[in-house]
Amino acid sequence: MIGLILKDIYSLKKMWKSVIFITAFYTFLAFASGNYFVLNIMLCLYVIMLPLTSIASDEKCKWEKYALCTPSSSSKIVLSKYCTSLL
């Protein structure tokens, strides 16, 4: 399962720079205005968006066909997506 999580992290590598930049921007904006609601909403959206982006990149590369040939069960694959979003 660690390999599946690493696969997701490596596939989202290009997106991490923009995620860190936008998170830093909204954190600065929240502290400057005193409105932390915007920061909470943005972080919730990223938690939802990261696994969806990972699934979309897997579909683009046709990874699900390869995943069926591996000894990993489908529940472990789905669990790795959730663990990636929590990290």
N, C-alpha and C positions, 0 to 999 in steps of 0.2 A: 504494500500500500504506500510505502514511502516513495517508491519509484513512480507511482501514479501522481502523487502530490508534486514531486520534483518535475515531472513532465508538464504539469499544468503551470508551475511557476516559470519554467523555461519558455513555455509557449506564450506567456503573458509578459515576457521580459521587455518587449518594445513598449508596452502600455504603462509600465511602472513609472517611467520618467514623468509622463503627463499626470498620472495619478498623484504622485508626490508633489508636483508643482501645484495642481489644483487644490489639493488638500492643504498645503501651506498657505495658499492664497485665501481660502475660505476660513482657515484658522486665524490668520491675521485680520480678516474682515470681521469675524465674530468677536475677537478681543477688542478691536478698535470701536465697534459699534455697541458692544455689550449685549448683542442679540445672538445667543448661542443656539437658538432654534434652527437657524440656517445651517450651522455646522452639523447638527444632529441629523437633519434631513439629508445632507450631502453624504455623510458617512453611511447612512442606511441605503442610499441609492448605490453607492459603491459596493456594499456587501451583496446587493442583489445583482449588480451589473457584472462583477468579476466572474462568477460561475457561468453566467450566460455567455459572456465573451469567450470563455474557455470552451464551452460546448460548441459555439459557432466556429471557432478555429479548428476544433476536432472534426466537425462536419466538413469543413472546407478541405481538410487534408484526407478525408475519408478514413479517419482513425478507427471508427467503430467497426469496420470490417476486420482490421487487425486485432482489435480488442477481443473479438469473438474467438480468435485463434489462441489467445493467451490463457493461462490457467486462472486468471483473475475472474471472480464472479461479477455479475453486473451490479450487485449491491456494493461491492468494494469500490467499483468505479464511481458510482454515485456518491458514496461516502467520501471518496477522495476529493470530489468537487466541493462538497460542503466543508471539508477540512481546509482546503485551499482558500476558500472565502473567509474562514475564520482567522487564518494566519494573516 
